[in-house]
Amino acid sequence: MSKVTFPPGVEVAGDWDDMPQEACGVVGVYAPGEDVGRVAFFGLFALQHRGQESAGIAVSDGQSLRNSTAMGLVAQAFREQDLQRLTGHIAIGHTRYSTAGSSILCNAQPILASGPYGELALGHNGNVVNALPLRQELEEWGCRFTSTSDSEIVAQLLANAPGRDWAERVQYLMRRLQGAYSLVVLTLDSLIAIRDPLGVRPLCVGKMNGGWIVASESCALDHLGATLHREIEPGEAIIIDDQGMRTLYRGGQRRRAFCVFEYIYFARPDSVLGGRLTYSLRQEMGAQLAKEHPVDADVVIGVPDSATAAAVGYAREAGIPYSEGLLKNRYVGRTFIEPDQRVRDLGVQLKFNTLPEVLAGKRVVVVDDSIVRGTTTPHVVRLVRRAGATEVHLRVCAPPIRHPCQLGVDMASYRELIAANKSVEEIQQFVGADSLGYLSVKGLLKTVGGNGNSHCAGCFTGDHPIPVQLEMNKLALEVPALG
C-alpha cells in the first residue's frame, strides 16, 4: 500500500474532515402512555448527524426529573438498563457538538437547573453571544455552575427568571438572550419549546398517537411515525401539557436569519425546512451552480453524502451524465480509537475510495458542498486524478467561506479559513483542480427563496444578523468556571 504525499502546507485533521462542524440536535416528547425515554432515544438516533460528542435524555413522571448523559454516539451513550429507568410521560433529548465549552461530560446535555419554581432540564442548539455577562450576573444572584457551556447559563436564567407563570418567565428569558437558540425545556408537568427571534436554527413539532414530538428536523418525526404539524416560528415559544399544545409567547421581531448552511450541509436531505424538502433545494443549488460555472466534461460526481443531490442537479442542468465516482466510509472519525501514524498518513484514503471504471479517461466535474480549511479537498482531487481522470473541475455549491460563525457552527477561525486568506485562483492552484467555481451568494439566496433579511449568510458576507465580536472563543467560559 503506497503512502499518500500531501501537498506542501496541508495539514490533515484528526478525523480527516474539513466540513463545518455540526450544530446540536434536540428532541422533546409529550406522550402519556408511551415509553417516552425510548421514543426520545430513537429521535436522537435520527438526529445523530447534528452532533456526535455526547448525548443525553431527561424524563419526568410528574413527580421528579431523571437525567442520563454520556459521551459518544447515541448508541454508545445508552444501554437497555438506562432506557428502562427513564420512565415518565415527558422527555427531552440532546445530541451535542460543542460550539461553546469543551467536549467533556459536564457539558453534556440535557442540563438540570433549579430555581424558585422547582427543577427543569434543558437542551440547546445554538450559541448565545452574551453568555459571559449573563453568567457573571447569575453568579451575583447566587447561582453556581457545574459546566463550561452557554447552555447551563440559559437553563439557570430560565429557572430563576422572574414571573408568575412560564409565559412571563419565557418572555424574560427571550428578552435577555442574544444569539441563536432552539430550546427544549422539561418541567415536572410540561414540555416547552423555544426558538430565537431570528430563527437561526430549525425546530418543528409533530403529532404522534395522541401525543406530541418536538425536534430539530422533521426527519426525526418520520422515524418515529409522527406527522409534521408545523415548524415553530422564529420568536415563538410553545408549551405542551395536559391541556394540549399552544403558543406560550410570540415575539414581534421582523428580521429573520435562518442559517443557510442548514440547507447546504447540516440538515438531512429528507428533512423539510421552510416548507421545502432539503434534497430538492440542494438539487436546485447544483442547477444554479451549473448555470454560473458551466464546463465541458464527460461525467459529474458528488462528494458524498451531502453534495450528492447538488451533483445530480448540476448534471441535469448541464446535460452531463451523473455517476457515483467516490464512495464514502461513513464510520471514519466515529471511533474513540486513536489511529497510529501509518494509518494517519493514509489521510483521506480512509474516508473515500474511487471507482476507476467511472473516472478513467474522463473529464470529471466534482461537486462539493463547501470548502472550509481546504485540508481535505486537495486529497479528493488527487484521488480522482489517480483513478485516471484527465481533467478535474471542482464546483462548490456554497460561496467562499470568509468569516467565522458565532451562532452555533464551528466554522474555524480567520487564520484557518482558506477563502479568508486566498483568492479563488489561489485556492484552485492549492487544491490542484483544472478549474474552480463557487456558487454566488446571490445565486444561493435565489435558490433558497430569500434575501439578506430572511437568512443568515454571515460566514460568506461578514454581515451577521446581530453584532458579534470579530472572533469569539469557543472556550471563553472555561476560565471563570475552572478558576
C-alpha positions as CSV (number, residue, x, y, z in Angstrom):
1,M,0.0,0.0,0.0
2,S,1.6,3.3,-1.1
3,K,1.9,6.3,1.2
4,V,0.0,9.5,0.2
5,T,2.2,12.5,-0.2
6,F,0.3,15.6,0.8
7,P,0.8,19.0,-0.9
8,P,3.0,21.5,1.0
9,G,1.3,23.3,3.7
10,V,-1.6,20.9,4.0
11,E,-2.4,19.5,7.5
12,V,-4.7,16.5,7.9
13,A,-7.3,16.9,10.6
14,G,-7.6,14.2,13.2
15,D,-10.8,12.9,11.7
16,W,-9.8,13.7,8.1
17,D,-12.7,16.0,7.8
18,D,-12.9,19.6,6.5
19,M,-16.5,20.3,7.0
20,P,-18.2,22.9,9.2
21,Q,-18.9,21.0,12.4
22,E,-22.5,20.2,13.2
23,A,-25.0,22.1,15.2
24,C,-26.7,20.1,18.0
25,G,-29.9,18.1,17.8
26,V,-32.8,18.4,20.2
27,V,-35.9,16.3,20.7
28,G,-38.9,16.6,23.0
29,V,-41.7,14.1,23.7
30,Y,-45.1,14.6,25.4
31,A,-46.9,11.3,25.2
32,P,-48.7,9.8,28.2
33,G,-48.8,6.0,27.9
34,E,-45.8,5.9,25.7
35,D,-42.2,4.8,26.6
36,V,-41.0,8.4,26.2
37,G,-37.4,7.6,27.0
38,R,-37.2,5.1,24.2
39,V,-39.0,7.5,21.8
40,A,-36.5,10.2,22.6
41,F,-33.7,7.8,22.1
42,F,-34.8,6.9,18.5
43,G,-35.5,10.6,17.9
44,L,-31.9,11.4,18.8
45,F,-30.8,8.4,16.6
46,A,-32.3,10.2,13.6
47,L,-30.5,13.4,14.6
48,Q,-27.1,11.8,15.1
49,H,-25.7,13.8,12.1
50,R,-26.1,17.0,14.1
51,G,-23.6,16.0,16.8
52,Q,-21.5,13.0,17.8
53,E,-19.7,14.1,21.0
54,S,-22.3,13.4,23.7
55,A,-25.9,12.5,24.2
56,G,-28.5,12.6,26.9
57,I,-32.2,12.2,27.8
58,A,-34.2,13.6,30.7
59,V,-37.7,12.4,31.7
60,S,-40.5,13.5,34.0
61,D,-43.2,11.4,35.6
62,G,-44.9,14.3,37.2
63,Q,-43.2,13.8,40.5
64,S,-39.5,14.1,39.7
65,L,-37.0,14.5,36.9
66,R,-34.4,11.9,35.9
67,N,-31.4,12.6,33.6
68,S,-28.9,10.3,31.9
69,T,-25.9,11.7,29.9
70,A,-22.8,10.2,28.4
71,M,-20.0,10.8,25.9
72,G,-20.1,9.4,22.5
73,L,-22.7,8.5,19.9
74,V,-26.3,7.9,20.9
75,A,-25.9,4.1,20.6
76,Q,-22.9,4.3,22.8
77,A,-24.4,6.6,25.4
78,F,-27.4,4.5,26.3
79,R,-27.8,0.9,27.3
80,E,-31.1,-1.0,27.7
81,Q,-31.0,-0.6,31.5
82,D,-30.6,3.2,31.1
83,L,-33.8,3.4,29.0
84,Q,-35.7,1.1,31.4
85,R,-35.2,3.6,34.2
86,L,-36.1,6.7,32.1
87,T,-39.8,6.3,32.6
88,G,-42.4,9.0,32.6
89,H,-44.8,10.8,30.2
90,I,-42.5,13.7,29.1
91,A,-38.9,13.5,27.8
92,I,-36.3,15.7,26.2
93,G,-33.1,14.6,24.5
94,H,-29.9,16.2,23.1
95,T,-27.0,15.1,20.9
96,R,-24.1,17.5,21.0
97,Y,-21.4,19.1,19.0
98,S,-19.6,21.6,21.2
99,T,-19.7,25.2,20.0
100,A,-19.3,26.8,23.4
101,G,-17.4,24.8,26.1
102,S,-15.2,21.8,25.8
103,S,-16.3,18.3,24.8
104,I,-16.4,16.9,28.3
105,L,-19.1,15.1,30.3
106,C,-20.1,18.1,32.5
107,N,-21.1,19.9,29.3
108,A,-23.3,17.0,28.0
109,Q,-27.0,17.8,27.9
110,P,-29.8,18.0,28.9
111,I,-28.7,20.3,31.7
112,L,-30.5,20.4,35.0
113,A,-31.2,23.6,36.9
114,S,-33.2,24.6,40.0
115,G,-34.9,27.8,40.9
116,P,-37.8,29.2,43.0
117,Y,-40.3,27.2,40.8
118,G,-38.6,23.9,41.0
119,E,-36.3,21.9,38.8
120,L,-36.1,21.9,35.0
121,A,-34.0,20.2,32.3
122,L,-32.9,22.0,29.1
123,G,-31.4,21.1,25.7
124,H,-30.0,23.8,23.5
125,N,-29.0,24.1,19.9
126,G,-27.2,27.3,19.0
127,N,-24.8,29.9,20.6
128,V,-25.6,32.7,23.0
129,V,-23.3,35.6,22.3
130,N,-23.8,37.4,25.5
131,A,-23.3,34.4,27.7
132,L,-20.3,35.7,29.7
133,P,-22.0,38.8,31.1
134,L,-25.2,36.8,31.8
135,R,-23.1,34.2,33.7
136,Q,-21.5,36.9,35.8
137,E,-24.9,38.4,36.6
138,L,-26.3,34.9,37.6
139,E,-23.3,34.3,39.9
140,E,-24.2,37.6,41.6
141,W,-27.7,36.1,42.1
142,G,-26.2,33.2,43.8
143,C,-26.3,30.6,41.0
144,R,-23.5,28.1,40.9
145,F,-22.3,26.5,37.7
146,T,-21.0,23.0,37.1
147,S,-20.3,23.2,33.4
148,T,-18.5,25.5,31.0
149,S,-21.2,25.9,28.3
150,D,-23.6,28.7,27.5
151,S,-26.4,26.2,27.7
152,E,-26.2,26.0,31.5
153,I,-26.5,29.8,31.6
154,V,-29.7,29.6,29.6
155,A,-31.0,26.9,31.9
156,Q,-30.1,28.9,35.1
157,L,-31.6,32.1,33.7
158,L,-34.9,30.4,32.9
159,A,-35.0,28.5,36.2
160,N,-34.5,31.8,38.1
161,A,-36.4,34.2,35.8
162,P,-39.0,36.4,37.5
163,G,-42.6,35.9,36.6
164,R,-45.9,34.5,37.8
165,D,-46.0,31.7,35.2
166,W,-44.0,30.1,32.4
167,A,-45.2,32.7,29.8
168,E,-43.7,35.6,31.8
169,R,-40.5,33.7,32.6
170,V,-40.0,32.7,28.9
171,Q,-40.6,36.3,27.8
172,Y,-37.9,37.4,30.3
173,L,-35.5,34.8,29.0
174,M,-36.0,35.8,25.4
175,R,-35.5,39.5,26.2
176,R,-32.2,38.7,27.9
177,L,-30.7,36.3,25.4
178,Q,-28.8,37.4,22.3
179,G,-27.8,34.9,19.7
180,A,-29.1,31.6,18.4
181,Y,-31.2,29.2,20.4
182,S,-33.6,26.4,19.7
183,L,-34.5,25.0,23.1
184,V,-36.5,22.1,24.6
185,V,-37.3,22.5,28.2
186,L,-38.7,19.8,30.6
187,T,-40.6,20.7,33.7
188,L,-42.4,18.4,36.1
189,D,-45.6,18.6,34.1
190,S,-44.9,20.3,30.7
191,L,-42.7,20.4,27.6
192,I,-41.7,23.8,26.4
193,A,-40.0,24.5,23.1
194,I,-38.5,27.9,22.2
195,R,-37.0,29.3,19.0
196,D,-35.0,32.5,19.0
197,P,-36.5,35.6,17.3
198,L,-34.1,35.3,14.3
199,G,-35.0,31.7,13.8
200,V,-31.3,30.8,13.2
201,R,-31.7,27.0,13.9
202,P,-34.6,24.8,12.9
203,L,-37.3,23.5,15.2
204,C,-40.6,21.7,14.4
205,V,-43.5,20.0,16.2
206,G,-45.4,16.9,15.1
207,K,-48.2,14.6,16.3
208,M,-47.9,11.0,17.4
209,N,-50.6,8.7,18.8
210,G,-52.3,11.4,20.7
211,G,-49.0,12.9,21.9
212,W,-46.6,15.5,20.6
213,I,-43.0,15.4,19.3
214,V,-40.6,18.4,19.1
215,A,-37.4,18.0,17.0
216,S,-34.7,19.9,15.3
217,E,-35.6,18.3,12.0
218,S,-38.7,16.7,10.5
219,C,-36.7,13.6,9.6
220,A,-36.9,12.6,13.3
221,L,-40.7,12.8,13.2
222,D,-40.7,10.5,10.2
223,H,-38.6,7.9,12.0
224,L,-41.0,7.9,15.0
225,G,-44.1,7.5,12.9
226,A,-45.2,11.1,13.7
227,T,-46.7,13.6,11.3
228,L,-45.3,17.1,10.9
229,H,-47.7,19.6,12.4
230,R,-45.7,22.7,11.6
231,E,-42.4,24.5,12.2
232,I,-42.1,26.6,15.3
233,E,-42.0,30.2,14.3
234,P,-39.0,32.4,15.0
235,G,-39.5,34.2,18.3
236,E,-42.2,31.7,19.3
237,A,-42.4,29.5,22.5
238,I,-44.9,26.7,22.7
239,I,-46.0,24.7,25.7
240,I,-47.4,21.1,25.7
241,D,-49.1,19.8,28.8
242,D,-52.4,18.1,29.8
243,Q,-54.3,20.9,28.1
244,G,-52.6,20.2,24.7
245,M,-50.2,22.3,22.6
246,R,-50.5,26.0,22.5
247,T,-48.4,29.1,21.9
248,L,-46.9,30.5,25.1
249,Y,-45.3,33.6,23.6
250,R,-44.6,35.1,20.2
251,G,-42.2,38.0,19.7
252,G,-42.6,40.7,17.1
253,Q,-39.2,41.0,15.5
254,R,-39.5,41.1,11.8
255,R,-35.9,40.2,10.7
256,R,-35.3,36.6,10.1
257,A,-31.8,34.9,9.9
258,F,-32.2,31.2,9.2
259,C,-28.8,29.7,8.7
260,V,-28.3,28.9,5.0
261,F,-25.8,26.1,6.0
262,E,-28.8,24.1,7.2
263,Y,-29.8,23.9,3.5
264,I,-26.3,23.3,2.2
265,Y,-25.0,20.8,4.7
266,F,-26.4,20.3,8.2
267,A,-29.9,19.1,7.7
268,R,-30.6,15.6,6.4
269,P,-31.8,15.6,2.8
270,D,-35.1,14.1,3.9
271,S,-35.9,17.0,6.3
272,V,-38.4,19.7,5.4
273,L,-37.1,23.3,6.1
274,G,-39.3,26.3,5.5
275,G,-41.9,24.0,3.9
276,R,-39.4,22.7,1.3
277,L,-37.6,19.3,1.1
278,T,-33.9,19.8,1.6
279,Y,-32.9,17.3,-1.1
280,S,-34.8,19.3,-3.7
281,L,-33.2,22.5,-2.5
282,R,-29.8,21.0,-2.9
283,Q,-30.6,19.9,-6.4
284,E,-31.6,23.4,-7.3
285,M,-28.3,24.7,-5.8
286,G,-26.5,22.4,-8.1
287,A,-28.5,23.5,-11.1
288,Q,-27.8,27.2,-10.3
289,L,-24.1,26.3,-9.9
290,A,-24.1,24.8,-13.4
291,K,-25.6,28.0,-14.8
292,E,-23.0,30.1,-13.1
293,H,-20.0,27.9,-13.8
294,P,-20.5,25.6,-16.9
295,V,-17.7,23.4,-18.2
296,D,-17.2,20.8,-21.0
297,A,-16.9,17.5,-19.2
298,D,-17.8,13.8,-19.5
299,V,-19.2,13.0,-16.1
300,V,-20.4,14.7,-12.9
301,I,-19.8,13.2,-9.5
302,G,-20.6,14.4,-6.0
303,V,-18.5,14.3,-2.8
304,P,-20.7,12.0,-0.7
305,D,-23.0,12.3,1.1
306,S,-24.1,16.0,1.4
307,A,-23.1,17.0,-2.1
308,T,-24.9,14.1,-3.9
309,A,-28.1,16.0,-4.5
310,A,-26.3,19.1,-5.8
311,A,-24.3,16.9,-8.2
312,V,-27.5,15.4,-9.6
313,G,-28.9,18.9,-10.1
314,Y,-25.6,20.1,-11.7
315,A,-25.6,17.2,-14.1
316,R,-29.2,17.6,-15.0
317,E,-28.9,21.3,-15.8
318,A,-25.6,20.9,-17.6
319,G,-26.7,17.9,-19.7
320,I,-23.7,15.8,-18.5
321,P,-24.2,12.2,-17.2
322,Y,-24.2,11.8,-13.4
323,S,-22.4,8.9,-11.7
324,E,-21.1,7.8,-8.4
325,G,-17.3,8.1,-8.6
326,L,-16.4,8.5,-4.9
327,L,-17.6,6.0,-2.2
328,K,-17.5,7.1,1.5
329,N,-16.6,5.1,4.6
330,R,-19.2,6.6,6.9
331,Y,-17.6,5.4,10.0
332,V,-14.3,7.2,9.8
333,G,-14.0,9.7,12.6
334,R,-16.7,7.9,14.6
335,T,-14.4,5.9,16.9
336,F,-12.5,6.5,20.1
337,I,-9.5,4.5,18.9
338,E,-6.6,6.8,18.1
339,P,-5.0,5.9,14.7
340,D,-1.3,5.3,14.5
341,Q,1.0,7.3,12.2
342,R,0.8,4.8,9.4
343,V,-3.0,4.9,9.4
344,R,-2.9,8.7,9.8
345,D,-0.6,9.0,6.8
346,L,-3.3,7.4,4.6
347,G,-5.4,10.6,5.3
348,V,-8.5,11.0,3.1
349,Q,-8.0,7.5,1.6
350,L,-9.5,6.1,4.8
351,K,-12.6,8.2,4.2
352,F,-13.1,7.9,0.4
353,N,-12.4,5.4,-2.3
354,T,-12.8,5.9,-6.1
355,L,-14.4,3.9,-8.9
356,P,-11.7,4.0,-11.6
357,E,-14.0,2.4,-14.2
358,V,-16.2,5.5,-13.9
359,L,-13.4,8.1,-13.9
360,A,-10.6,6.8,-16.1
361,G,-10.0,8.8,-19.2
362,K,-12.8,11.2,-18.3
363,R,-13.1,15.0,-17.8
364,V,-14.7,15.0,-14.4
365,V,-16.8,17.6,-12.6
366,V,-16.5,17.1,-8.8
367,V,-19.3,18.8,-6.9
368,D,-18.7,19.5,-3.2
369,D,-20.9,21.4,-0.7
370,S,-18.3,23.7,0.8
371,I,-14.6,24.2,1.4
372,V,-13.6,25.4,4.9
373,R,-10.0,24.9,5.7
374,G,-9.0,23.3,2.4
375,T,-7.3,20.3,4.2
376,T,-9.4,17.6,2.5
377,T,-10.1,19.0,-0.9
378,P,-6.6,18.6,-2.4
379,H,-6.7,14.9,-1.5
380,V,-10.1,14.4,-3.1
381,V,-8.8,15.9,-6.3
382,R,-5.7,13.8,-6.1
383,L,-7.7,10.6,-5.6
384,V,-9.8,11.4,-8.7
385,R,-6.7,12.0,-10.8
386,R,-5.1,8.8,-9.5
387,A,-8.3,7.0,-10.7
388,G,-7.5,8.1,-14.2
389,A,-9.4,11.4,-14.7
390,T,-7.8,13.5,-17.4
391,E,-9.3,16.8,-16.0
392,V,-10.8,17.6,-12.6
393,H,-13.2,20.6,-12.4
394,L,-14.3,21.4,-8.9
395,R,-17.7,23.1,-8.3
396,V,-18.8,24.2,-4.8
397,C,-22.5,24.8,-4.0
398,A,-21.6,27.2,-1.3
399,P,-19.9,30.6,-1.7
400,P,-16.4,31.1,-0.3
401,I,-16.5,30.9,3.5
402,R,-14.5,34.0,4.6
403,H,-15.8,34.6,8.1
404,P,-16.3,32.5,11.3
405,C,-19.7,31.8,12.6
406,Q,-20.7,32.9,16.1
407,L,-24.2,31.5,16.1
408,G,-23.7,27.8,16.7
409,V,-21.4,26.4,13.9
410,D,-17.8,25.6,14.5
411,M,-16.6,27.2,11.2
412,A,-12.9,27.7,12.1
413,S,-11.0,30.9,12.6
414,Y,-10.0,33.6,10.1
415,R,-6.5,32.2,10.2
416,E,-7.8,28.7,9.3
417,L,-10.4,29.7,6.6
418,I,-8.7,29.2,3.3
419,A,-11.0,31.7,1.5
420,A,-10.2,34.4,4.0
421,N,-6.6,34.1,3.1
422,K,-6.5,33.1,-0.6
423,S,-8.2,34.2,-3.8
424,V,-10.3,31.8,-5.8
425,E,-7.5,31.4,-8.3
426,E,-5.0,30.7,-5.5
427,I,-7.4,28.1,-4.0
428,Q,-7.7,26.4,-7.4
429,Q,-4.0,26.1,-7.6
430,F,-3.7,24.9,-4.0
431,V,-6.3,22.1,-4.4
432,G,-4.9,21.1,-7.8
433,A,-8.1,21.4,-9.8
434,D,-8.2,22.4,-13.5
435,S,-10.9,24.9,-12.7
436,L,-12.9,26.0,-9.6
437,G,-16.3,27.6,-9.4
438,Y,-18.3,28.6,-6.3
439,L,-22.0,29.3,-6.1
440,S,-22.5,33.0,-5.7
441,V,-24.3,34.5,-2.6
442,K,-26.9,35.9,-4.9
443,G,-27.5,32.5,-6.6
444,L,-27.7,30.8,-3.2
445,L,-30.3,33.2,-1.8
446,K,-32.2,33.0,-5.1
447,T,-32.3,29.2,-4.7
448,V,-33.5,29.1,-1.1
449,G,-36.0,31.8,-1.8
450,G,-34.8,34.5,0.5
451,N,-32.6,37.6,0.9
452,G,-30.3,39.2,3.4
453,N,-33.3,39.9,5.7
454,S,-34.5,36.3,5.9
455,H,-31.4,34.2,6.0
456,C,-28.0,34.4,7.8
457,A,-25.2,34.3,5.3
458,G,-22.7,35.9,7.6
459,C,-20.0,33.3,7.0
460,F,-19.9,34.3,3.4
461,T,-20.5,38.1,3.6
462,G,-19.5,39.1,7.1
463,D,-23.0,40.6,7.6
464,H,-24.1,39.0,10.8
465,P,-27.7,39.5,11.9
466,I,-26.6,40.7,15.4
467,P,-23.3,42.4,16.4
468,V,-20.7,39.9,17.4
469,Q,-17.1,40.0,18.4
470,L,-14.7,39.6,15.4
471,E,-13.8,36.1,16.8
472,M,-15.4,34.6,19.8
473,N,-13.6,32.0,21.8
474,K,-15.4,28.7,22.0
475,L,-13.7,28.1,25.4
476,A,-14.4,31.6,26.8
477,L,-16.4,30.2,29.7
478,E,-13.7,27.8,30.8
479,V,-11.7,30.2,32.9
480,P,-14.5,31.6,35.1
481,A,-15.7,28.0,35.6
482,L,-12.4,26.5,36.4
483,G,-10.7,29.4,38.1
